[in-house]
Amino acid sequence: MNTALPQEMEQHTYAIMNRVEDSHWWFVGRRAILEEFLRQIIRNPKSEIRNPKILDVGCGTGANLEMLANFGESEGVDVSDDALEFCRAKGLKVHKGLAEKLPFADENFDIVTALDVVEHLDDDVAGLKEMHRVLKTGGKTLIFVPAFMWLWGVQDDVSNHRIRYTKKQIVERLEKAGFTIERATFANWTFFAPILAGRTLMKITGLKPESENNVNISALNGIFGKIFSAERFWLKNFDFPFGVSIVITATKK
């Protein structure tokens, strides 16, 4: 999905992403979940973060960056000129740079997000260390990654993913980078079974769409988006034991 790659995603993927990310059920549902996590981070009575300066690493074509702007001063970084052009056309503040070598000074941001980005990196720990470096002491990071290698599908190939994580794997990498984990939970358990079935069927039949983002059942898209978005209410107080993705919040102590 979003990227900060040494090797860019195939160019057509950005055009697809820019076209569908405001309406496709996956992107709509994911943003709703991420918004709820950000509310918990910023509006927690114990939080010292107010009017945060936010960096989105691997900002892609900018829909998440637009959402982050509702919470504070937001800017993005991505390696792709194509992705950055889409962002600038939307009036977003973006920079070109690698996740493993962020073009920012130490202790510069209150919140750093990496939303379906870390799985793209050849050296994920190096990227996480850079996020830790540019984050202020006491700042928070919000990470979203795909779960389970046995859920590998066409979109993983198209997007040049290196890995799908277990919860233990991504937690260990964040801790190695210097973060203290606050919460780690699976997400998208609602469509776990259909996605597993669909990807298994593709493997058996050899069916390979240009991108899974193109598989958009228009008649059901709005309903699917609302169903996926509803997970945010469960995730306020409950950690899912399985899902298609993993969400982590962590702190720089």
C-alpha positions as a printed NumPy array, in Angstrom:
array([[  0.   ,   0.   ,   0.   ],
       [  1.939,   3.112,   1.155],
       [  5.655,   2.884,   0.468],
       [  9.107,   4.204,   1.272],
       [ 11.118,   1.853,  -0.859],
       [ 14.687,   1.785,  -2.131],
       [ 13.055,   0.158,  -5.155],
       [  9.771,   1.843,  -6.073],
       [  6.486,   0.023,  -6.424],
       [  5.402,  -0.543,  -9.97 ],
       [  4.274,   2.851, -11.27 ],
       [  0.733,   1.785, -12.16 ],
       [  0.112,   0.925,  -8.495],
       [  0.288,   4.595,  -7.476],
       [ -2.26 ,   5.586, -10.116],
       [ -4.589,   2.827,  -8.899],
       [ -4.061,   3.838,  -5.281],
       [ -4.739,   7.499,  -5.97 ],
       [ -7.928,   6.602,  -7.818],
       [ -9.431,   4.247,  -5.224],
       [ -8.087,   5.147,  -1.772],
       [-10.878,   7.636,  -1.009],
       [-13.599,   5.066,  -1.659],
       [-12.255,   1.478,  -1.658],
       [-13.493,  -0.39 ,   1.431],
       [ -9.989,  -1.41 ,   2.52 ],
       [ -8.602,   2.136,   2.603],
       [-11.78 ,   3.59 ,   4.131],
       [-11.866,   1.005,   6.903],
       [ -8.157,   1.254,   7.636],
       [ -8.327,   5.064,   7.969],
       [-11.257,   4.776,  10.384],
       [ -9.267,   2.385,  12.584],
       [ -6.144,   4.552,  12.436],
       [ -8.147,   7.67 ,  13.315],
       [ -9.388,   5.958,  16.46 ],
       [ -5.855,   4.996,  17.481],
       [ -4.701,   8.583,  16.939],
       [ -7.56 ,   9.901,  19.063],
       [ -6.468,   7.591,  21.859],
       [ -2.85 ,   8.745,  21.524],
       [ -3.598,  12.473,  21.47 ],
       [ -6.686,  12.747,  23.661],
       [ -5.486,  10.436,  26.407],
       [ -5.598,  12.522,  29.629],
       [ -2.114,  11.25 ,  30.487],
       [ -0.693,  12.252,  27.107],
       [  1.544,  15.308,  26.962],
       [  1.141,  15.587,  23.184],
       [ -0.86 ,  18.657,  22.161],
       [ -1.098,  20.115,  18.634],
       [  1.359,  17.477,  17.418],
       [  3.8  ,  17.716,  14.579],
       [  3.226,  14.505,  12.613],
       [  5.373,  12.708,  10.042],
       [  3.925,  10.023,   7.773],
       [  6.763,   7.838,   6.514],
       [  5.936,   6.345,   3.127],
       [  3.051,   8.737,   2.552],
       [  2.137,   7.279,  -0.841],
       [ -0.474,   9.317,  -2.696],
       [ -1.585,  11.207,   0.389],
       [ -4.987,  10.031,   1.677],
       [ -3.562,   9.089,   5.085],
       [ -1.671,  12.381,   5.193],
       [ -4.944,  14.258,   4.666],
       [ -6.456,  12.331,   7.58 ],
       [ -3.433,  13.055,   9.802],
       [ -3.842,  16.781,   9.122],
       [ -7.026,  16.64 ,  11.224],
       [ -4.876,  15.936,  14.279],
       [ -1.982,  18.363,  13.848],
       [  0.653,  19.76 ,  11.52 ],
       [  1.38 ,  16.872,   9.168],
       [  3.954,  16.223,   6.478],
       [  5.017,  13.169,   4.537],
       [  8.073,  11.55 ,   3.037],
       [  8.258,   9.03 ,   0.205],
       [ 10.853,   7.785,  -2.261],
       [  8.547,   7.861,  -5.286],
       [  8.358,  10.964,  -7.48 ],
       [  5.017,   9.715,  -8.823],
       [  3.533,   9.421,  -5.329],
       [  4.874,  12.844,  -4.338],
       [  3.308,  14.438,  -7.42 ],
       [ -0.102,  13.122,  -6.386],
       [  0.441,  14.535,  -2.878],
       [  1.519,  17.965,  -4.109],
       [ -1.525,  18.125,  -6.389],
       [ -3.591,  17.828,  -3.194],
       [ -1.655,  20.661,  -1.535],
       [  0.152,  18.395,   0.925],
       [  3.591,  19.069,   2.404],
       [  5.891,  16.262,   1.329],
       [  9.592,  15.463,   0.958],
       [ 11.564,  12.904,  -0.998],
       [ 13.603,  10.478,   1.057],
       [ 14.189,   6.909,   2.158],
       [ 12.725,   5.493,   5.345],
       [ 16.215,   4.223,   6.225],
       [ 17.67 ,   7.734,   5.849],
       [ 15.018,  10.291,   6.725],
       [ 15.823,  13.893,   5.688],
       [ 14.997,  15.384,   9.095],
       [ 16.851,  16.45 ,  12.242],
       [ 16.808,  14.449,  15.469],
       [ 13.843,  14.842,  17.847],
       [ 11.737,  16.704,  15.291],
       [  8.248,  15.135,  15.472],
       [  5.668,  14.328,  18.16 ],
       [  4.122,  11.449,  16.199],
       [  5.616,   9.314,  13.424],
       [  3.402,   6.945,  11.44 ],
       [  4.342,   4.118,   9.087],
       [  1.128,   2.716,   7.628],
       [  1.74 ,  -0.379,   5.522],
       [  5.343,   0.715,   4.954],
       [  7.759,  -1.24 ,   7.152],
       [  7.102,  -4.48 ,   5.24 ],
       [  8.598,  -2.86 ,   2.121],
       [ 12.02 ,  -2.214,   3.604],
       [ 15.084,  -4.364,   2.965],
       [ 16.275,  -3.392,   6.46 ],
       [ 13.161,  -2.815,   8.519],
       [ 15.053,  -2.263,  11.78 ],
       [ 17.136,   0.486,  10.131],
       [ 13.936,   2.207,   9.045],
       [ 12.425,   1.908,  12.511],
       [ 15.61 ,   3.301,  14.064],
       [ 15.324,   6.333,  11.796],
       [ 11.733,   6.847,  12.899],
       [ 12.933,   6.609,  16.492],
       [ 15.681,   9.166,  15.796],
       [ 13.384,  11.858,  14.365],
       [ 10.77 ,  11.331,  17.081],
       [ 10.875,  13.537,  20.164],
       [ 11.468,  11.908,  23.534],
       [  8.041,  10.957,  24.824],
       [  6.688,  10.919,  21.271],
       [  4.558,   8.156,  19.814],
       [  4.704,   5.98 ,  16.736],
       [  1.771,   4.278,  15.042],
       [  2.657,   1.274,  12.875],
       [  0.386,  -0.766,  10.598],
       [  1.749,  -3.879,   8.858],
       [  0.356,  -6.98 ,   7.114],
       [  0.109, -10.188,   9.129],
       [  1.165, -13.792,   8.451],
       [  3.282, -14.995,   5.554],
       [  0.699, -17.673,   4.734],
       [ -1.683, -14.83 ,   3.789],
       [  0.72 , -13.722,   1.035],
       [ -1.192, -12.583,  -2.053],
       [ -1.024, -10.714,  -5.356],
       [ -0.936,  -7.316,  -3.621],
       [  2.183,  -8.361,  -1.699],
       [  3.917,  -9.129,  -5.006],
       [  2.684,  -5.972,  -6.754],
       [  3.725,  -3.78 ,  -3.828],
       [  7.171,  -5.373,  -3.468],
       [  6.57 ,  -6.502,   0.092],
       [  9.482,  -8.255,   1.772],
       [  7.501,  -9.863,   4.6  ],
       [  4.175, -10.264,   6.347],
       [  4.765, -10.227,  10.108],
       [  3.736, -12.176,  13.133],
       [  2.958,  -9.933,  16.087],
       [  6.072, -11.194,  17.85 ],
       [  8.289, -10.327,  14.857],
       [  7.164,  -6.704,  14.508],
       [  7.233,  -6.121,  18.271],
       [ 10.8  ,  -7.457,  18.482],
       [ 11.923,  -5.191,  15.622],
       [ 10.385,  -2.111,  17.247],
       [ 12.034,  -2.929,  20.563],
       [ 15.359,  -3.462,  18.803],
       [ 14.973,   0.025,  17.291],
       [ 14.576,   1.491,  20.79 ],
       [ 10.796,   1.761,  21.162],
       [  8.719,   0.787,  24.178],
       [  5.573,  -1.014,  23.044],
       [  2.29 ,   0.324,  24.378],
       [ -0.131,  -1.809,  22.427],
       [ -0.027,  -4.433,  19.671],
       [ -3.179,  -5.956,  18.23 ],
       [ -4.379,  -7.592,  15.058],
       [ -6.91 ,  -5.773,  12.879],
       [ -9.232,  -6.696,  10.016],
       [-10.476,  -9.905,  11.541],
       [-13.862,  -9.215,   9.872],
       [-12.604, -10.117,   6.393],
       [ -9.906, -12.539,   7.521],
       [-11.731, -15.655,   6.266],
       [-12.827, -14.192,   2.889],
       [ -9.345, -12.811,   2.191],
       [ -7.723, -16.123,   3.113],
       [-10.204, -17.963,   0.877],
       [ -9.719, -15.542,  -2.018],
       [ -5.945, -15.69 ,  -1.917],
       [ -5.99 , -19.469,  -1.615],
       [ -8.277, -19.646,  -4.658],
       [ -5.933, -17.37 ,  -6.637],
       [ -3.008, -19.635,  -5.81 ],
       [ -4.922, -22.752,  -6.854],
       [ -6.339, -21.326, -10.087],
       [ -3.402, -19.099, -11.038],
       [ -5.741, -16.09 , -11.297],
       [ -3.662, -12.936, -10.946],
       [ -5.379,  -9.527, -11.195],
       [ -3.253,  -6.454, -11.951],
       [ -3.815,  -5.343,  -8.368],
       [ -6.109,  -6.463,  -5.579],
       [ -6.987,  -2.793,  -5.175],
       [ -8.757,  -3.164,  -8.53 ],
       [-10.985,  -5.928,  -7.16 ],
       [-13.738,  -3.53 ,  -6.179],
       [-17.297,  -4.875,  -5.962],
       [-19.037,  -1.534,  -6.378],
       [-22.43 ,  -2.729,  -5.161],
       [-20.956,  -3.875,  -1.854],
       [-18.024,  -1.486,  -1.506],
       [-19.816,   0.97 ,   0.784],
       [-21.184,  -1.805,   2.992],
       [-17.768,  -3.488,   3.261],
       [-16.206,  -0.14 ,   4.205],
       [-18.722,   0.382,   7.009],
       [-18.241,  -3.156,   8.308],
       [-14.452,  -2.83 ,   8.331],
       [-14.659,   0.672,   9.86 ],
       [-16.809,  -0.685,  12.702],
       [-13.798,  -2.596,  14.036],
       [-12.638,   0.708,  15.54 ],
       [-15.319,   0.414,  18.224],
       [-14.116,  -3.049,  19.25 ],
       [-10.488,  -1.972,  19.163],
       [-11.089,   0.762,  21.74 ],
       [-11.056,  -1.849,  24.497],
       [-10.225,  -5.203,  22.915],
       [ -7.186,  -6.741,  21.233],
       [ -8.021,  -9.107,  18.373],
       [ -6.239, -12.497,  18.516],
       [ -5.919, -12.698,  14.702],
       [ -6.439, -10.596,  11.588],
       [ -5.098,  -9.586,   8.205],
       [ -3.026,  -6.727,   9.684],
       [ -1.28 ,  -5.693,  12.891],
       [ -1.501,  -2.282,  14.583],
       [  1.153,  -1.171,  17.071],
       [  1.539,   1.945,  19.169],
       [  4.914,   2.577,  20.791],
       [  6.761,   5.32 ,  22.647],
       [ 10.227,   6.813,  22.576],
       [ 11.164,   6.847,  26.241]])
